[in-house]
Each structure stands twice: as structure tokens, then as C-alpha cells.
Amino acid sequence: MRTEIIYENHSLYRDSFKIMAYIFGTGKKTVCIVGNMRGNEYQQLYTCSRIVQALKKLEREDRLSDGQEIMVIPSLNPYSMNIEKRFWPIDNTDINRMFPGYSEGETTQRIAGGIFEKIKDYEYGIQFASNYMPGEFMPHVTMMKTGFEDVKSAVEFGMPYVVVRNTRPYDTTTLNYNWQIWETKAYSLYTTTTDRINRESAERGVSSVLHFLESIGCVRYGRRPGYLSRVIDDREMIPVRTEAAGLFEPVVEVEQEVREGDLLARILNPTDAEERSRIYAPGNGILFFRHSGQLTYAHTAVFKLIPV
Amino acid sequence: MVKTIAEVSLPVMEKLKIRKNRLTGGREKEKKRISIVTGVHGDELEGQYVCFEVSRRIQEHPEYLAGIVDIYPAVNPLGIDSITRGIPAFDLDMNRVFPGNRNGSMTEYVAARLMEDLSGSDLCIDIHASNIFLTEIPQVRINELHRDRLVPMAEGLNVDLIWIHGNSTVLESTLAYSLNSTGTPTLVVEMGVGMRITKAYCDQLTDGIFHVMKNMGMWSGPAKEVRKPLIAAGADPVSFLNAPVSGVFLSQAKHGDSLRKGDPVGLIVDPLEGTIRERLKAPADGILFTIREYPVVNEGSLIARILKREADERA
């Protein structure tokens, strides 16, 4: 293993902005794994750090395949994380809305461009991603329909679900989309949390990545995959929306199986704790997403169910 | 008449309301309608003055009005109230959620209601104010897809520049794109700077709005003659100057300056060392129409935009 600073730029008063990669093996650029791109993605950073640890162990045990290079970039945005800000410190732009980047452009375009130049030639790209809605997810792999998506290979992560969804206009500037356009097979991995570390879920993420690396012949891992993934289109999911705003009091957990009519949450009046509304399961399903905020707005999808 | 076009309850004793003021005059038949929208980005305030001034002038002489003027001064009221560019709590740019969804989340619902309410206007003007980092001369930005319909309308608006830019998939989620692509002509105005009101620019645009209303037969009162705008079009009409190093930017050029390649634009200095880190020079001959306002710059921060002399279609 060796480390390399793959991108650096200089600030007036802060230490320079650096992106560091851990590189395992030499030869064909096979897999690139990236962690936090936003300052609140602690779980994404943590999961990557555990992957680095796991790969170091496999390397010591001589269980990495010859002729293949694996790059892990735990943090693409230390600046935002160090000041507990989600997006870029000065202009609040999102690096994951700047790909493929532009070396002569604005700061975050330059960062995206500088990174992308280093990671665009890998055969496989794995990003630990987060959603704009605060919430907990059932672990899954998301793939955008670009025409280049390879759903079959995504099953090799052994995560419970592979979610396939249509591309929206703003997706076209994400890393995942641009990886695919540059012919890298790209996967967005979601473990349970984002701004709070869930160690058990992170371990499952590590294990999923190692299964995947084994399936493509990068490592000799030797354990059985966790799940036979079910591939679903995100349009199959049932969003469950709030009728009222207020304090959000869920009574179910992500990954729980619920039956039609089961109580999922109560919405309370925040000033007198009177119940404003109850949210019931509209059908039988597995709880795929649960809102994690203390308050909720009205008309907000606070749960998503996978029908069973 | 003030009307609420969207209302959503917030969690703790408050309602989010999107409101408009409808000013009408003349006969009911064949009334034309102009909609003036601002505040999509909560830190852009130039449109606040324009909304006030348009309304004030009409109320001073309601007898001149022959049509409908709908004024939407705050389509992202939570953003305006909290000096937040996007929608607070979601960290979401409101101009990336159009056309919205009536059955969607709060933001999608508000976007959809706004679209419904604006649709059918004979002209919609969406007023922006750059951001807190850059100051812009009054200009209209037009997607090349809608050029033929919009440029003649924009020419009456008394702006200094019309910038016709290439299509971009990302921009398909904007209010203007969504309205233009569904048949409601919409002009995006950019002028001034975020968090401030530049009265001279606002008066200039307000004069333009009355000129356009007069041309549309909606205003029988006096309207000033308008200036002829520069038109930036073609493959590469604009030259960009980005900061090559981080530091504090000190401007040496002014808005509207006609620059020659190599003319000084500004300095990037290091207050700790007391040194000049970079002398910035104009990258092309042309008119300076964007200049950095916020002094602290990172490597890459946009410093200036210049309309290349050969790209001005009016020249």
C-alpha cells in the first residue's frame, strides 16, 4: 500500500486542501472507492477508513491479486468536514454537482476536475453516497439508468437491494453519472446512516465491498455474501407521506417488515403533545427509508416501503 | 389584491405562505398579464425594490393600467427571512426543483403551485441578483432554445446585455426553463449583487418593465425610451477570469469598462505577508460585465466576465 496526494490547492489562511488516496497493488486500474464528498458524511468516511484497514490486512496476508490496482479515497472534502459544514466552505457549492469538473473553472469545478482526472480510468467505481433528505436507509446499491449501468454486477455486493432509478436533470453533474459516461461501471452504496456513525452498518458496507472485490478477482476474501440482492425499480417503492407537520415520533425501524394498517409513526403538536395525525402502512412491505429529523413538514415522504 | 397561492403548515405554530399581489386595470376582455417573480434565491434582494417600485408607480396612476400585473416578491420566503440562498432545512436550491409536483414534498408542491399560477402569463420576468460574490450589470439570460421568441421581448427591458447561452441539462430544473418549455415566455434578469439593493439598476429595470407594458398595450402612461443592449451570442462570447491563487481581491476595474487584453482588472494580495500574490489582467478585449464583489477568493473563484468585442452581435 502507498498513499498519494491526488489533488491539492492552497488557501489564504487555512492549511492546503488535500485529497489523499490509499493505493493497493499495481497494474490495471481496477477499482476506485470514494468516501465523503460532503462535510456531514461521517458514515461514508468511516466506512472507507474500515475498508482501508481491511485491505491492509488482506495485503499483509498476501490475499490481493497481482496486476490490479485498488484506490481508496476516504475523504474528498476534508475542508467542509473540519468545520462541520455540508458543502464547500466559501460558496456552499456541492462537489458532487460539479462533475466532470473543469480545471479552469470555479474552485469546486477544479476540485471535481482534478479528482476526476485521477479516477476516471478505473474499470469499477464505488461511491459511498448520501441523500439530501435526512434519514436512515436499508443498505443498498443505487444505479442510475444511463444506458451504461451494469445491474447484474451490482448484485455481487450482496446487499439486500439493488435500486435502479431514472436519471434526473441534476444527476448529470454527479460523480456516479460521469463515471458511467466515461465507461466506468459505477455504484452508489448506501449504508444506514450519514451524519451519525453506525458501526454495524459500516461493517456490512465493508463486507459488501470485499465480496464485490472478490467477485471481480481483486481479492481472496473467502466469506459468503450477506444477501441475494433483490433488484427493484425505485418506482415500485411506496412513499408514505405526512398529512400534518409537527414532532415526528416513529414507532418502527428501518429493515422492519410491516403489514398493511400497522402504525408507523405519530405526528404530535410540538407545544401540547396532542396527536395531530397517525401514519399507517398503506400495504405490506419492508421499511426501506425512515426520516430521521425530530420535526417533519406536511406532505413529506417520511417512509418508503418496498412492497412484499 | 393580495392572494395566497400556496400554503403549507410548518411544524411549530407557523404557516409558509407564497403570496402575490394582483394589480388590474382596464376592461376585462383580452387582458394581457405580466408576472414579476423574485426571491427564488433567498439572498438575492434586488427584485424586492423592483416589485415595490412597479407596484408604487401603478398605484400612483392606476388609470394607465390596462391589464394584469401579478407581483410575486418572495417565492422562497423562508430563504429571504434567514439570508439563505436555498430552501432552509433542505439545503436545496429552489431553482432545481421545477416544474415541481403537486403530490410531492413541500418544496415540490410549492414549485408546482407556482408553475400553475404563472402559466398563461403573456410575459414572466424572473429577477435574480447574481450572488453575494459577484456583481452584474443588468442583463437578461436566455437559453438558445428559446432565443427567437425571447430576444425581441428582452430588447425592450432596458438592460445593458442579453446573454444567449447554450442549453444545459442541469438548467432544465429551473423556473424559467420549465415555464418557457411549456409555453409561458419567461425572461431571467440578473443584476447587481446578493444581499444588497442597487437602486440605479432597479430603477433602470423598472423603466424597462413599463416600456414593455406599453409595447404590449398594458400601460397608457408615459414610459422612458430604453437603451439598446449588447448581445452576447455565438459559440464562445464570454471570456472568464478566475483567481489563479487564493487571497484577498482588490478591484482595479469597474463595471461596464471597455478593456483591452492585458489591462489591469485587480490584485490578489496576501495581508499576512504584505505582498501582491497576483496581478490580474483582462484575458480579452471587451466589456467588463461581471466583477468580483466579495474580497476573499479561493483558487478558481470567479473574478470577472468579459463580453468579447467580436462576440457582441450589436457591434
Interface residues (C-beta under 8 A of the other chain):
Chain A: N9 H10 S11 L12 Y13 R86 F87 I90 D91 N92 R97 E104 G105 E106 T107 T108 Q109 R110 Y132 M133 R168 P169 Y170 T172 T173 A244 A245 G246 L247 P270 T271 L295 T296 Y297 A298 H299 T300 A301
Chain B: V8 S9 L10 P11 V12 M13 R85 F90 D91 L92 R96 N103 G104 S105 M106 Y109 N131 F133 T169 V170 L171 E172 S173 F240 N242 V245 S246 G247 V248 D270 L272 V296 N298 E299 G300 S301 L302
